[in-house]
Amino acid sequence: MANRSRRSFLKTAAAVSVAAASRALPQGNRRRVFIGSNKPDGVLAFDWNPDTAEFTPAGVAAKIANVDWIIYSEDRKYLFAASEVDSFNGNPTGGVASYTVENGGLKLLSSQNSAAKGTCHIALDHTGHTLISADYGGGSAASFRVKEGKLSKAIWAEHYTEHGPNAERQEAAHAHFASYSPDNRFAYINDLGGDCIHIYSLDAATAQLKPAGKYTAQPGAGPRTLHFHPNGTAAYSMNELNSTVDVLKWNKADGSLTFVSRTDLLPKMGQWTNTGCDTVITKDGTNVYFANRGDDFISAFSVNPETGALTPIARTPSGGKTPRNFVLDPTEKWMVVANQNSDQLTVFSRDLHTGELTHEPRSYPCPAPMCILF
């Protein structure tokens, strides 16, 4: 994050306030979209029109402060949220919460304390029975059992101690992202501060994790996120601190990750003025996109479907400041970018044949958007 601490980075003032929540379902071809916001209101509702690529504000869906990440259960009956705060339910941790999705709105179902401060990411396993949280501020991770949308208290937790050579950003461990192997036998926690990805064997029924190894990144790289390619063998680890991507091979037998190649997102690196952020993979695996902050752009790549190897296509400005998260809409005709520091959602059209994004996007006001959920 460019020349600023994470805490100051997350306190950028919003220029827009959202009206009281509307529980009405969108009409016609429109659909309800939820946005995690790093503001007191937390989860915002918008209506999305895929015919016109327009967002319409639909109010506050859930008041839970500083929401960095939101996810659905597979059946979309429940929504889960990560609250990146220093105190939750009266305890010095971040928090996780679950909601029932009713008539386009959200109703609180359960909430639990995470392992430490600053919960920035959550991930639900493929069975829907285990949820893992990652705490940036406290350098920790925890797991929870999920039953009918309700979260148990933490079943497992670990506090990491690794740190890297970047004195400003890696003074301590910073757990940033949780993910699961394609076969759901392993779980992964990206530790930006420790330059590694912790690997665990997973018992999804009990939410128990056991150490199963570690992937070690380049010193000072800061591995932020991990996404698996649909081919079931390739994975991409986005390195925040040096704006690179490690292309990895996933080994099914033991869940390990093997380095294959590294892709630079920047022609030249400045002094911590650019940071890699997020990854999007198309459903058919033909295109992969990476977001970078500082220069604020989205990089498009074509993919070798067998190896996951990347070939650059184009680099497109994100349409705002600090692209925190970005996603494809269900049609994959539109790319939506959460530009956190310019308080806007920016929409690009996507060429389904070439994978390129338009250079003439449109933007909609949204306070400190952190995560987009279609």
Residue pairs with C-beta under 8 A, 6 or more apart in sequence:
1 9
1 169
1 275
1 293
2 272
2 273
2 274
2 275
2 293
2 294
3 272
3 273
6 118
6 136
6 137
10 38
10 66
10 84
10 368
12 340
12 341
12 343
12 368
14 37
14 39
14 343
14 367
14 368
15 343
15 365
15 367
16 343
16 365
16 366
16 367
17 367
18 41
18 44
18 57
18 59
18 60
18 366
18 367
19 57
19 59
19 60
20 59
20 60
21 45
21 58
21 59
21 60
21 61
21 105
22 45
22 58
22 59
22 104
23 102
23 103
23 104
23 105
24 58
24 103
24 104
25 32
25 103
25 104
26 32
26 47
26 48
26 58
26 104
28 49
29 49
29 50
29 51
30 47
30 48
30 49
30 50
30 56
31 47
31 48
31 50
31 330
31 374
32 45
32 46
32 47
32 48
32 58
32 104
33 45
33 46
33 47
33 48
33 55
33 372
33 373
33 374
34 43
34 44
34 45
34 46
34 61
34 70
34 79
34 106
34 373
35 43
35 44
35 45
35 46
35 338
35 345
35 366
35 369
35 370
35 371
35 372
35 373
36 42
36 43
36 67
36 68
36 69
36 70
36 81
36 82
36 369
36 370
36 371
36 372
36 373
37 43
37 44
37 67
37 366
37 367
37 368
37 369
37 370
38 66
38 67
38 68
38 84
38 340
38 368
38 370
39 65
39 66
39 367
39 368
40 63
40 65
40 66
41 60
41 63
41 367
42 60
42 62
42 63
42 64
42 65
42 66
42 67
42 81
42 83
43 60
43 61
43 62
43 64
43 67
43 70
43 79
43 81
43 99
43 106
44 57
44 59
44 60
44 61
44 366
44 367
45 57
45 58
45 59
45 60
45 61
45 104
45 105
46 55
46 56
46 57
46 58
46 345
46 364
46 366
47 55
47 56
47 58
48 54
48 55
48 329
48 374
49 55
49 56
50 329
50 330
50 331
50 333
50 334
53 334
53 347
53 349
53 362
54 362
54 364
55 345
55 347
55 364
55 366
57 365
57 366
58 104
61 105
61 106
62 81
62 97
62 99
62 106
62 108
64 81
64 83
64 95
64 97
64 111
65 83
65 85
66 83
66 84
66 85
67 81
67 82
67 83
67 84
67 370
67 371
68 82
68 83
68 84
68 119
68 120
68 121
68 370
68 371
69 81
69 82
69 120
69 121
69 122
69 370
69 371
70 79
70 80
70 81
70 82
70 371
70 373
71 79
71 80
71 122
71 123
71 124
71 373
72 78
72 79
72 80
72 101
72 373
73 79
73 80
73 124
73 128
73 146
73 149
74 124
74 128
75 128
76 101
77 100
77 101
77 149
78 98
78 99
78 100
78 101
78 109
78 149
79 98
79 99
79 101
79 106
79 373
80 96
80 97
80 98
80 99
80 122
80 124
80 131
80 151
81 96
81 97
81 98
81 99
81 122
82 94
82 95
82 96
82 114
82 119
82 120
82 121
82 122
82 133
83 94
83 95
83 96
83 97
83 119
84 94
84 118
84 119
84 120
84 136
84 137
85 94
85 95
85 117
85 118
85 119
86 92
86 94
86 117
86 118
86 137
87 93
88 94
88 95
88 111
88 113
88 114
88 119
89 95
89 111
89 112
89 113
91 113
92 117
93 113
93 114
93 115
93 116
93 117
93 119
93 135
93 138
94 113
94 114
94 116
94 117
94 118
94 119
94 120
94 133
94 135
94 137
94 138
95 111
95 112
95 113
95 114
95 119
96 111
96 112
96 114
96 119
96 122
96 131
96 133
96 144
96 151
97 108
97 109
97 110
97 111
97 112
97 151
98 108
98 109
98 110
98 111
98 146
98 149
98 150
98 151
99 106
99 107
99 108
99 109
99 149
100 106
100 107
100 109
100 149
109 149
109 150
110 149
110 150
110 151
111 151
112 144
112 151
112 152
112 153
112 154
113 153
113 154
114 133
114 135
114 138
114 140
114 142
114 154
115 133
115 135
115 138
115 140
115 141
115 142
115 154
115 157
115 158
115 159
116 135
116 137
116 138
116 139
116 140
116 159
117 135
117 137
117 138
118 135
118 136
118 137
118 138
119 133
119 134
119 135
119 136
120 134
120 135
120 136
120 176
121 133
121 134
121 176
121 177
121 178
122 131
122 132
122 133
122 134
122 178
123 131
123 132
123 177
123 178
123 179
123 180
124 130
124 131
124 146
125 131
125 132
125 180
125 184
125 187
125 202
125 204
126 180
126 184
126 204
127 184
127 204
127 205
128 146
129 145
129 146
129 147
129 204
129 205
129 207
130 143
130 144
130 145
130 146
130 187
130 202
130 204
130 207
131 143
131 144
131 146
131 151
131 207
132 141
132 142
132 143
132 144
132 178
132 187
132 189
132 209
133 141
133 142
133 143
133 144
133 178
134 140
134 141
134 175
134 176
134 177
134 178
134 189
134 190
135 141
135 142
135 175
136 174
136 175
136 176
136 192
137 174
138 159
138 175
139 159
139 160
139 161
139 172
139 173
139 174
139 175
139 191
139 193
139 194
140 157
140 158
140 159
140 160
140 173
140 175
141 157
141 158
141 160
141 175
141 178
141 189
141 198
142 154
142 155
142 156
142 157
142 158
143 154
143 155
143 156
143 157
143 187
143 207
143 208
143 209
144 151
144 152
144 153
144 154
144 155
144 207
145 151
145 152
145 155
145 206
145 207
146 152
146 207
152 207
155 206
155 207
155 208
156 207
156 208
156 209
158 198
158 209
159 173
160 173
160 175
160 191
160 193
160 194
160 198
161 173
161 194
162 173
162 191
162 193
162 194
162 195
162 196
163 170
163 171
163 172
163 173
163 193
163 194
164 170
164 193
164 194
164 195
164 219
164 220
164 222
165 219
165 220
166 220
166 222
166 241
166 272
168 272
169 192
169 193
169 222
169 241
169 272
170 192
170 193
170 194
170 195
170 220
170 222
170 241
171 193
172 193
173 191
173 193
173 194
174 191
174 192
174 193
174 194
175 189
175 190
175 191
175 192
176 190
176 191
176 192
176 223
176 224
176 225
176 240
177 189
177 190
177 224
177 225
177 226
178 187
178 188
178 189
178 190
179 187
179 188
179 190
179 225
179 226
179 227
179 228
180 186
180 187
180 188
180 202
181 187
181 188
181 228
181 250
181 252
181 255
182 228
182 232
182 250
183 252
184 202
184 204
185 201
185 202
185 255
186 199
186 200
186 201
186 202
186 212
186 255
187 199
187 200
187 201
187 202
187 209
188 197
188 198
188 199
188 200
188 226
188 257
189 197
189 198
189 200
190 197
190 223
190 224
190 225
190 226
190 237
191 197
191 198
191 223
192 222
192 223
192 224
192 240
192 241
193 222
195 216
195 217
195 218
195 219
195 220
195 221
195 222
195 223
196 214
196 215
196 216
196 217
196 223
197 214
197 215
197 217
197 223
197 226
197 237
197 257
198 211
198 214
199 211
199 212
199 213
199 214
199 215
199 255
199 256
199 257
200 209
200 210
200 211
200 212
201 209
201 210
201 211
201 212
201 255
202 208
202 209
203 209
203 210
212 254
212 255
212 256
213 254
213 255
213 256
215 223
215 237
215 248
215 256
215 257
215 259
217 223
217 237
217 239
217 246
218 239
218 242
218 244
218 246
218 262
220 241
220 242
221 239
221 240
221 241
221 242
221 244
221 246
222 239
222 240
222 241
222 242
223 237
223 238
223 239
223 240
223 246
224 237
224 238
224 239
224 240
224 276
224 277
225 237
225 238
225 277
225 278
225 279
226 235
226 236
226 237
226 238
227 235
227 236
227 238
227 279
227 281
228 234
228 235
228 250
229 235
229 236
229 281
229 285
229 288
229 303
229 308
230 281
230 283
230 284
230 285
231 285
231 305
231 306
231 308
232 250
232 252
233 249
233 250
233 252
233 308
234 247
234 248
234 249
234 250
234 260
234 307
234 308
235 247
235 248
235 249
235 250
235 257
235 308
236 245
236 246
236 247
236 248
236 279
236 281
236 288
236 290
236 308
237 245
237 246
237 248
237 257
238 245
238 276
238 277
238 278
238 279
238 290
239 245
239 246
239 276
240 275
240 276
240 277
241 272
241 275
241 276
242 269
242 276
243 264
243 265
243 266
243 269
243 274
243 275
243 276
243 292
243 294
244 262
244 263
244 264
244 265
244 276
245 262
245 263
245 265
245 276
245 279
245 290
245 310
246 259
246 260
246 261
246 262
247 259
247 260
247 261
247 262
247 263
247 308
247 309
247 310
248 257
248 258
248 259
248 260
249 257
249 258
249 260
250 256
250 257
251 257
251 258
260 307
260 308
260 309
261 309
261 310
263 301
263 310
265 276
265 290
265 292
265 299
266 274
266 292
266 295
270 294
273 294
274 292
274 293
274 294
274 295
275 292
275 293
275 294
276 290
276 291
276 292
276 293
277 290
277 291
277 292
277 293
277 323
277 324
277 325
278 290
278 291
278 323
278 324
278 325
278 326
279 288
279 289
279 290
279 291
280 288
280 289
280 326
280 327
280 328
280 335
281 287
281 288
281 289
282 288
282 328
282 332
282 355
283 332
285 303
285 305
286 302
286 303
286 305
286 355
287 300
287 301
287 302
287 303
287 313
287 355
288 300
288 301
288 303
288 310
289 298
289 299
289 300
289 301
289 326
289 335
290 298
290 299
290 301
291 297
291 298
291 299
291 318
291 323
291 324
291 325
291 326
291 337
292 298
292 299
292 323
293 322
293 323
293 324
296 317
296 318
296 320
296 321
296 322
296 323
296 339
297 315
297 316
297 317
297 318
297 323
298 315
298 316
298 317
298 318
298 323
298 326
298 335
298 337
298 348
298 357
299 312
299 314
299 315
299 316
300 312
300 313
300 314
300 315
300 316
300 355
300 356
300 357
301 310
301 311
301 312
301 313
301 355
302 310
302 311
302 313
302 355
303 309
303 310
303 311
304 311
313 354
313 355
313 356
314 356
314 357
316 348
316 356
316 357
316 358
316 359
317 359
318 326
318 337
318 339
318 346
319 337
319 339
319 344
319 346
319 348
319 361
319 363
320 337
320 339
320 341
320 342
320 344
320 346
320 363
321 339
321 340
321 341
321 342
322 339
322 340
322 341
322 342
323 337
323 338
323 339
323 340
324 338
324 339
324 340
324 369
324 370
324 371
325 337
325 338
325 369
325 370
325 371
325 372
326 335
326 336
326 337
326 338
326 372
327 335
327 336
327 372
327 373
327 374
328 334
328 335
328 336
328 350
329 335
329 336
329 374
330 374
332 350
332 352
333 349
333 350
333 352
334 347
334 348
334 349
334 350
335 347
335 348
335 349
335 350
335 357
336 345
336 346
336 347
336 348
336 372
337 345
337 346
337 347
337 348
337 361
338 345
338 366
338 369
338 370
338 371
338 372
339 345
339 346
339 363
339 369
340 368
340 369
340 370
341 368
343 365
343 366
343 367
343 368
343 369
344 363
344 364
344 365
344 366
344 369
345 363
345 364
345 366
345 369
345 372
346 361
346 362
346 363
346 364
347 361
347 362
347 363
347 364
348 357
348 358
348 361
349 357
349 358
350 356
350 357
350 358
351 357
